[in-house]
Amino acid sequence: MQRDRWPTRLTFLFAAVTSAIGLGAVWRFPYLTYKYGGGAFLLPYLIALVVAGIPLLILEFALGQKLQKGAVDALASIKRKFSFIGWWALFIGFIVISYYSVVMGWSIIYFFTSIGTQWGDDPKAYFFNNILHLSDSINNIEGITDVVFIALVAGWIGVYFSVWKGTKSVSKVVNFTTPFALVLFLIMLVRAVTLKGSMEGLIYYLKPNFSALLDAEVWIAAFSQIFFQLSVGFGVMIAYASFNDRKEDISKNAVVVGVATVIFSILAGFIIFGTLGFMASSQNVPIEEVVASGPGLAFVVFPKALSLMPFASFFSMLFFLILVTIAYDSAFSLVEAIDTVIVEKTKMKREAIALIVCIFGLLSGIIFTTNAGLYFLDVIDHFINSYSLVAVGILECIAVGWVFGAEKLRAYVNKVSDIKIGRWWDYAIKYFVPIVLTIIVAIQLTKEFKAPYENYPQWAIWLGWISVVVPFAIAFLIPQKNIQKKNIEL
């Protein structure tokens, strides 16, 4: 079977960048910058990009491109038993897409409710009561929220028609959504930084506190953000790179994707804090009282700020259309990674595979549309990101750095790339990255044992651990059959 190909290098870059730019770039990075030293946080963040983020991107791009395989067979080509790492990565991606698609659904809802800024003067009550119908605790699941479920279905329909033809359909989507999102983003950026009071917000965002650099937690936060932000560990970048020609420039692609993602995140902070500065000025309150992160920023604080603007409906629709586009591109990239492996393992048509994956993804997301859905999302997201995803990153480094040999993969990368990477990359993959990721896990485990996450009941904590352990166990027990092992010696 002839392998799918990206029509142009630019299309591949569009696909990789939009996969990496998730909602965390909008609602997590700006808050971390504000919390951990302002402009000073950018130093460890950029260092993390150079010594961890780009090396991991190079690793995944090289595996996929050289082997022309998805995550499972690419890792199995190093050592057959390593196929479980690829399977685990795909299971993680499937779990993430099951709740990420619900967040995309929220963004779709808010795009339409932006007409007339229907959240009114109390966006907090509107989000939690009118949209989510949030119950008082995770113990009370109650029923399905109709509007969220409908938005979830609409989102999955869009995802299906993005991936059903493989790179053919994905290429058409990203060639439109990437420039489109960029234009929307620039319009929103200009609006945010020209609002009255925006400079006060930007000062809070970027004013450096260099003493923060002496705090180990700041450095851990920087490395964590880079790792989670670049879509490594899901099998996405391995799959996307496998659709490149074997002679494609790997180092340059990794640098472009990494730098583009970071620039977007930094500029997203200008939008967020410029608008929050305007909000604080309009309400005559300190900016500390309006700063938030996560869903609370996107669906509570920001709608309030947007409603205070001139042409509130227009800019509200603009903001939520950006969120929809970001979420949508990230969502179908996770599905495409899964589809790629199944195509390699079966004789089924890609259209059928995409339909089955999307249906199962929709069904698995129903729990997150219930009245307790936000609680379930919070618990599962915490455990998947804190443990599963990081573990896959560590295992990939061990597989390439210690079993196959980092120097061998580096030789291939340098053979096809204009930007040559030195032995520092070997040390990064063999020692630095896995050690840093292990420290991140250790710190999180320490917090876990001191107190249950967000004081959730014990059964909910066990559910979080189950979401980590069960996919790992299944991945490890999958029979290692039909793995087309290829020699990746140069």
LUMLUMTOR-594755 format. One line per 2 residues: number of its first residue (from 1); their letters; for each residue x, y, z of C-alpha. Coordinates in Angstrom, 3 decimals, padded with zeros to 6 digits. Each point is the difference from the previous one (the first is absolute). Layout:
NUM	A	X Y Z | ...
end
This chain:
1	MQ	000.000 000.000 000.000 | 001.391 003.375 -000.995
3	RD	000.449 002.216 003.026 | -001.822 003.310 000.269
5	RW	002.092 003.092 -000.628 | -000.317 003.649 000.965
7	PT	-000.453 002.056 -003.173 | 002.578 002.576 001.163
9	RL	002.425 000.557 002.854 | -002.040 003.030 001.049
11	TF	-003.066 -002.202 000.456 | 001.949 -002.308 002.314
13	LF	001.178 002.999 002.025 | -003.553 001.338 000.194
15	AA	-001.212 -003.390 001.252 | 002.782 -000.374 002.571
17	VT	-000.260 003.558 001.316 | -003.787 -000.051 000.335
19	SA	000.197 -003.341 001.784 | 002.505 001.421 002.482
21	IG	-001.901 003.236 000.614 | -002.719 -001.197 002.325
23	LG	-002.283 001.835 002.365 | 002.747 -000.104 002.620
25	AV	001.877 002.618 -002.026 | -002.907 002.372 000.588
27	WR	-001.157 -000.744 003.506 | 003.041 -001.543 001.726
29	FP	003.220 001.551 -001.288 | -000.917 003.680 000.615
31	YL	-001.035 -000.816 003.562 | 003.228 -001.935 000.667
33	TY	002.027 002.937 -001.295 | -001.868 002.381 002.300
35	KY	000.310 -002.381 002.971 | 003.656 -000.966 -000.413
37	GG	001.936 003.205 -000.371 | -001.573 001.782 -002.966
39	GA	002.515 000.659 -002.750 | 002.635 -001.883 002.014
41	FL	-002.006 -003.203 -000.560 | 000.754 000.250 -003.705
43	LP	003.655 -000.842 000.677 | -000.583 -003.527 001.420
45	YL	-002.842 -000.432 -002.490 | 002.269 000.673 -002.985
47	IA	002.795 -002.102 001.500 | -002.505 -002.842 000.390
49	LV	-000.944 000.407 -003.661 | 003.633 -000.317 -001.132
51	VA	001.223 -002.803 002.263 | -003.203 -002.071 000.286
53	GI	-002.815 001.052 -002.340 | 001.855 000.134 -003.308
55	PL	002.076 -003.149 000.769 | -003.224 -001.948 000.627
57	LI	-001.542 001.359 -003.198 | 003.118 -001.056 -001.913
59	LE	-000.258 -003.473 001.558 | -003.636 -000.504 -001.022
61	FA	000.398 001.573 -003.440 | 003.043 -002.201 -000.685
63	LG	-001.723 -003.216 001.108 | -003.076 000.576 -002.116
65	QK	001.818 001.302 -003.071 | 002.754 -002.618 -000.103
67	LQ	-002.281 -002.976 000.669 | -003.018 001.304 -001.964
69	KG	-002.157 -001.448 002.770 | -002.353 001.105 002.745
71	AV	000.939 -000.093 003.676 | -000.464 -003.748 000.604
73	DA	002.065 -001.410 -002.863 | 002.584 002.785 000.203
75	LA	000.823 -000.844 003.615 | -000.261 -003.737 -000.675
77	SI	002.691 000.407 -002.642 | 002.421 000.873 002.779
79	KR	-001.015 -003.011 002.079 | -003.140 -002.019 -000.584
81	KF	-001.133 000.243 003.626 | 000.064 003.805 -000.239
83	SF	-003.228 -000.125 -001.988 | -001.813 000.423 003.327
85	IG	001.415 003.543 000.298 | -001.698 000.912 -003.276
87	WW	-003.262 -001.634 001.032 | 000.064 001.781 003.354
89	AL	000.589 003.333 -001.729 | -003.037 -000.605 -002.216
91	FI	-002.194 -000.988 002.945 | 001.054 003.182 001.767
93	GF	-000.917 002.001 -003.092 | -003.396 -001.702 -000.154
95	IV	-000.772 000.821 003.640 | 001.086 003.597 -000.497
97	IS	-002.111 000.438 -003.118 | -003.046 -001.399 001.835
99	YY	-000.036 002.996 002.347 | 001.807 002.524 -002.203
101	SV	-002.842 -000.310 -002.503 | -002.417 001.079 002.748
103	VM	002.039 003.155 000.604 | -000.178 000.580 -003.748
105	GW	-003.757 -000.362 000.382 | -000.061 002.692 002.673
107	SI	001.880 002.305 -002.380 | -002.537 -000.695 -002.753
109	IY	-002.842 000.876 002.374 | 001.678 003.244 001.022
111	FF	000.624 000.972 -003.598 | -003.763 000.086 -000.543
113	TS	-000.883 001.477 003.400 | 002.471 002.807 -000.749
115	IG	-002.771 001.514 -002.112 | -001.386 002.498 002.472
117	TQ	002.491 -001.207 002.670 | -002.703 -002.193 001.468
119	WG	001.948 -000.684 003.195 | -001.023 003.474 001.185
121	DD	001.408 001.490 003.201 | 000.669 -003.330 001.705
123	PK	002.067 -002.210 -002.343 | 000.969 -002.260 002.912
125	AY	-003.599 -000.995 000.681 | -000.653 -000.261 -003.738
127	FF	002.862 -002.450 -000.556 | -000.509 -002.208 003.023
129	NN	-003.814 000.152 000.206 | -001.350 000.728 -003.494
131	IL	002.562 -001.892 -002.093 | 001.457 -002.765 002.173
133	HL	-002.837 -000.308 002.526 | 002.805 -000.965 002.329
135	SD	-000.960 -002.166 002.964 | 001.290 000.668 003.507
137	SI	002.635 -002.764 -000.134 | 001.435 -002.846 -002.049
139	NN	-002.214 -002.346 002.009 | -003.088 001.398 -001.751
141	IE	000.178 -000.914 -003.672 | -003.724 000.607 -000.545
143	GI	-000.715 000.272 -003.749 | 001.429 001.054 -003.357
145	TD	000.032 003.693 -000.855 | -001.812 000.185 -003.344
147	VV	001.730 003.047 -001.474 | 003.480 -001.318 000.841
149	FI	-000.808 -003.397 -001.486 | -001.285 001.584 -003.228
151	AL	003.156 002.122 -000.250 | 002.079 -003.147 000.616
153	VA	-001.709 -001.782 -002.897 | 000.530 003.012 -002.259
155	GW	003.680 000.089 000.923 | 000.505 -003.693 -000.771
157	IG	-001.699 000.345 -003.376 | 002.546 002.679 -000.862
159	VY	002.861 -002.186 001.242 | -001.157 -002.954 -002.090
161	FS	-000.120 001.955 -003.240 | 003.459 001.369 000.763
163	VW	001.665 -003.418 000.255 | -002.143 -002.338 -002.105
165	KG	002.277 000.313 -003.048 | 003.258 000.083 001.946
167	TK	002.506 002.617 -001.112 | -002.263 001.011 -002.899
169	SV	-002.746 001.270 002.296 | 002.340 001.129 002.796
171	SK	002.017 002.058 -002.513 | -003.087 001.817 -001.243
173	VV	-001.044 000.808 003.547 | 003.338 001.265 001.325
175	NF	000.725 001.980 -003.170 | -003.160 001.950 000.798
177	TT	-000.174 000.057 003.806 | 003.627 001.007 000.608
179	PF	000.022 003.259 -002.025 | -003.603 000.657 001.078
181	AL	000.841 -000.385 003.701 | 003.105 002.157 -000.454
183	VL	-002.051 002.866 -001.454 | -002.548 -000.248 002.829
185	FL	002.810 -000.158 002.537 | 001.706 003.131 -001.350
187	IM	-003.276 001.941 -000.009 | -000.625 -001.002 003.616
189	LV	003.592 000.848 000.919 | -000.234 003.531 -001.430
191	RA	-003.330 000.542 001.759 | 001.304 -001.234 003.352
193	VT	003.164 002.108 000.129 | -001.838 003.182 -001.049
195	LK	-002.649 -000.184 002.741 | 000.010 002.549 002.798
197	GS	001.918 -001.454 002.929 | 001.578 -002.762 -002.086
199	ME	003.527 001.184 000.812 | -000.609 -000.600 003.707
201	GL	-000.932 -003.572 -000.789 | 003.049 -000.495 -002.229
203	IY	002.248 001.353 002.753 | -001.410 -002.595 002.409
205	YL	000.546 -002.642 -002.654 | 003.589 000.811 -000.926
207	KP	001.534 001.963 002.888 | 002.990 -002.181 000.908
209	NF	000.606 -001.280 003.491 | 003.444 -001.524 -000.384
211	SA	000.036 -001.312 003.573 | -002.568 -002.564 -001.182
213	LL	002.752 -001.682 -002.012 | 001.453 -001.293 003.275
215	DA	-003.192 -001.987 000.623 | 000.170 -003.579 -001.319
217	EV	-003.791 -000.034 -000.418 | 000.296 002.689 -002.681
219	WI	002.368 -002.147 -002.062 | -002.161 -003.091 000.428
221	AA	-003.043 002.004 -001.154 | 001.904 001.191 -003.084
223	FS	001.100 -003.490 -001.014 | -003.457 -001.430 000.686
225	QI	-001.655 002.625 -002.188 | 002.388 -000.586 -002.906
227	FF	-000.464 -003.760 000.188 | -003.803 000.138 000.127
229	QL	-000.216 002.763 -002.580 | 001.839 -001.648 -002.905
231	SV	-002.285 -003.069 -000.387 | 002.839 -002.442 000.635
233	GF	-000.914 -003.305 001.609 | -003.289 -000.433 -001.865
235	GV	001.368 -001.611 -003.157 | -001.265 002.968 -002.014
237	MI	003.379 001.365 -001.088 | 001.249 -003.502 -000.870
239	AY	-003.050 -000.571 -002.210 | 000.161 003.417 -001.646
241	AS	003.733 -000.353 -000.732 | -000.580 -003.438 -001.522
243	FN	-001.859 001.711 -002.857 | 003.150 001.945 -000.929
245	DR	002.591 -001.085 -002.509 | 002.992 -001.645 001.722
247	KE	002.224 002.867 -001.158 | -002.057 002.764 001.622
249	DI	001.994 002.401 002.211 | -000.735 -001.182 003.547
251	SK	001.969 002.499 002.096 | -001.387 003.004 -001.821
253	NA	-003.567 -001.313 000.303 | 000.427 -000.580 003.738
255	VV	001.367 003.504 000.519 | -002.823 001.584 -002.017
257	VG	-002.711 -001.915 001.864 | 001.533 000.633 003.427
259	VA	000.663 003.699 -000.547 | -003.391 000.639 -001.662
261	TV	-001.801 -001.623 002.914 | 001.930 002.055 002.548
263	IF	-000.569 003.274 -001.877 | -003.722 -000.720 -000.142
265	SI	-000.097 -000.681 003.743 | 001.854 003.197 000.869
267	LA	-002.231 002.110 -002.249 | -003.098 -001.731 001.391
269	GF	001.120 001.393 003.349 | -000.154 003.497 -001.513
271	II	-003.606 -000.618 -000.979 | -000.936 -001.435 003.393
273	FG	001.732 002.547 002.216 | -000.692 002.960 -002.256
275	TL	-003.700 -000.812 000.279 | 000.192 -000.729 003.743
277	GF	001.769 003.326 000.513 | -002.877 001.711 -001.786
279	MA	-002.492 -001.906 002.168 | 001.763 000.956 003.235
281	SS	000.176 003.631 -001.096 | -003.682 000.080 -001.002
283	QN	-001.091 -001.457 003.340 | 002.583 001.955 002.010
285	VP	001.353 -003.128 001.676 | 003.539 -001.411 000.306
287	IE	000.928 -002.342 -002.822 | 000.732 -002.733 002.562
289	EV	-003.754 -000.268 000.559 | -000.740 -000.889 -003.634
291	VA	002.929 -002.262 -000.883 | -000.871 -003.678 -000.433
293	SG	001.027 -003.056 -002.006 | -001.635 -003.048 -001.551
295	PG	-003.708 -000.162 -000.889 | -000.704 002.753 002.522
297	LA	002.073 002.421 -002.077 | -001.491 -000.925 -003.374
299	FV	-003.646 -000.419 000.965 | -000.468 002.261 003.026
301	VF	002.574 002.789 000.281 | 000.559 000.661 -003.687
303	PK	-003.708 000.155 -000.948 | -000.400 002.623 002.723
305	AL	002.900 001.999 -001.414 | -001.264 -000.346 -003.558
307	SL	-003.469 001.215 000.964 | 001.542 003.284 001.206
309	MP	001.586 000.707 -003.400 | -001.449 002.088 -002.806
311	FA	-001.415 -002.379 -002.640 | -000.134 -002.679 002.690
313	SF	-001.846 -002.590 -002.087 | 002.441 000.234 -002.901
315	FS	003.132 -000.416 002.116 | -001.633 -002.710 002.094
317	ML	-000.771 -002.001 -003.123 | 003.549 000.617 -001.196
319	FF	001.528 -001.275 003.240 | -002.100 -003.151 000.174
321	LI	000.488 -000.715 -003.685 | 003.747 -000.005 000.736
323	LV	-000.593 -002.449 002.863 | -002.136 -002.243 -002.226
325	TI	002.670 -000.026 -002.707 | 002.827 -000.746 002.457
327	AY	-001.947 -002.785 001.699 | -001.186 -001.446 -003.310
329	DS	003.466 -000.242 -001.565 | 001.456 -001.621 003.121
331	AF	-002.931 -002.403 000.260 | 000.165 -001.482 -003.474
333	SL	003.786 -000.368 000.232 | -000.487 -002.425 002.899
335	VE	-002.551 -001.953 -002.025 | 002.293 -000.076 -003.039
337	AI	002.790 -001.530 002.106 | -002.349 -002.835 001.002
339	DT	-001.350 -000.470 -003.526 | 003.530 -000.237 -001.413
341	VI	000.893 -002.974 002.195 | -003.262 -001.837 -000.656
343	VE	000.438 000.486 -003.753 | 003.422 -001.653 000.319
345	KT	-001.429 -002.899 002.020 | -003.130 -000.829 -001.981
347	KM	-001.370 -000.117 -003.524 | -002.925 002.244 000.873
349	KR	-000.627 003.143 -001.991 | 001.140 003.204 001.643
351	EA	-003.512 001.463 -000.191 | -001.385 -002.917 002.046
353	IA	002.832 000.191 002.520 | -000.519 003.733 000.474
355	LI	-003.739 -000.525 000.502 | 000.505 -002.715 002.627
357	VC	002.595 002.038 001.913 | -002.217 003.099 -000.063
359	IF	-003.057 -001.928 001.183 | 001.911 -001.525 002.899
361	GL	001.482 003.406 000.778 | -003.486 001.510 000.096
363	LS	-001.317 -002.751 002.271 | 002.953 000.267 002.368
365	GI	-000.591 003.728 000.295 | -003.580 -000.305 001.235
367	IF	001.079 -000.242 003.655 | 001.500 003.474 -000.378
369	TT	-003.332 001.417 -001.195 | -001.776 -000.949 003.220
371	NA	-000.687 002.419 002.838 | 003.189 -001.241 001.648
373	GL	001.933 000.060 -003.263 | 002.350 002.829 000.977
375	YF	001.119 -001.922 003.081 | 000.719 -003.152 -002.003
377	LD	001.886 002.065 -002.580 | 002.115 001.598 002.716
379	VI	000.917 -003.327 001.647 | 000.800 -001.924 -003.199
381	DH	001.938 002.893 -001.525 | 002.094 000.351 003.148
383	FI	001.078 -003.644 000.135 | 000.538 -000.426 -003.744
385	NS	002.158 003.099 -000.312 | 001.863 -000.462 003.281
387	YS	000.900 -003.666 -000.458 | -000.946 -001.781 -003.236
389	LV	001.229 002.560 -002.483 | 003.226 000.643 001.900
391	AV	000.654 -003.761 000.302 | -000.285 -000.432 -003.776
393	GI	002.517 002.805 -000.481 | 002.441 -001.720 002.357
395	LE	-000.463 -003.370 -001.717 | 000.560 001.517 -003.449
397	CI	003.273 001.505 001.208 | 001.094 -003.359 001.419
399	AV	-000.951 -001.847 -003.193 | 001.889 002.377 -002.287
401	GW	002.796 001.143 002.290 | 000.995 -003.242 001.649
403	VF	-001.290 -002.898 -002.104 | 000.234 001.187 -003.582
405	GA	002.656 002.607 000.605 | -000.547 003.750 -000.134
407	EK	003.123 000.477 -002.105 | -001.400 -002.240 -002.750
409	LR	-003.246 001.935 -000.300 | 001.955 003.255 000.170
411	AY	002.103 -001.168 -002.958 | -003.175 -000.420 -002.077
413	VN	-001.321 003.392 001.093 | 003.246 001.713 -000.987
415	KV	000.045 -001.846 -003.311 | -003.292 001.582 -001.086
417	SD	000.167 003.342 001.846 | 001.698 003.320 -000.688
419	IK	000.161 000.737 003.734 | 002.390 -002.582 001.430
421	IG	-000.501 -001.108 003.584 | 002.970 -000.883 002.161
423	RW	000.642 -002.498 002.757 | -001.913 002.236 002.402
425	WD	-003.158 -001.547 -001.489 | 001.166 -003.484 001.024
427	YA	000.491 001.176 003.579 | -003.353 001.785 -000.001
429	IK	-001.865 -003.138 -001.086 | 002.002 -002.458 002.123
431	YF	000.318 001.993 003.200 | -001.429 003.493 000.265
433	VP	-003.561 -000.385 -001.295 | -000.817 -003.307 001.775
435	IV	001.514 001.294 003.258 | -002.014 003.223 -000.135
437	LT	-003.198 -001.884 -000.826 | 000.664 -002.437 002.848
439	II	000.440 002.930 002.399 | -003.331 001.421 -001.187
441	VA	-001.719 -003.324 000.730 | 001.707 -000.314 003.401
443	IQ	-001.074 003.484 001.064 | -003.564 -000.652 -001.104
445	LT	-000.088 -003.343 001.822 | 001.195 001.688 003.176
447	KE	-002.877 002.463 -000.219 | -002.389 -002.867 -000.717
449	FK	000.931 -001.867 003.162 | -000.228 003.100 002.168
451	AP	-003.589 000.741 -000.946 | -002.523 -001.333 -002.559
453	YE	-000.153 002.082 -003.149 | -002.441 002.895 000.526
455	NY	-001.468 -001.949 002.955 | -001.964 -002.296 -002.285
457	PQ	-001.459 -003.136 001.649 | 002.161 -003.108 000.050
459	WA	-001.974 -001.777 -002.731 | 000.624 002.923 -002.375
461	IW	003.730 -000.131 000.762 | -000.034 -003.731 -000.735
463	LG	-001.791 000.756 -003.271 | 002.863 002.300 -000.903
465	WI	002.562 -002.708 000.720 | -002.060 -002.514 -001.974
467	SV	000.186 002.335 -003.016 | 003.795 -000.292 000.290
469	VV	000.486 -003.668 000.888 | -002.639 -001.763 -002.117
471	PF	001.064 001.474 -003.397 | 003.614 -000.850 000.883
473	AI	-000.929 -003.586 000.892 | -002.043 -000.478 -003.169
475	AF	002.801 001.478 -002.134 | 002.544 -002.292 001.642
477	LI	-002.161 -003.105 -000.532 | -000.902 000.619 -003.652
479	PQ	001.459 -002.871 -002.077 | 003.006 001.146 -001.976
481	KN	-001.268 -001.274 -003.321 | 000.039 001.454 -003.494
483	IQ	002.769 002.385 000.940 | 001.920 000.710 -003.167
485	KK	003.446 000.401 001.430 | 002.378 002.100 -002.051
487	NI	003.677 000.551 000.472 | 000.748 003.576 000.886
489	EL	003.739 -000.384 -000.246 | 001.455 002.574 -002.328
end
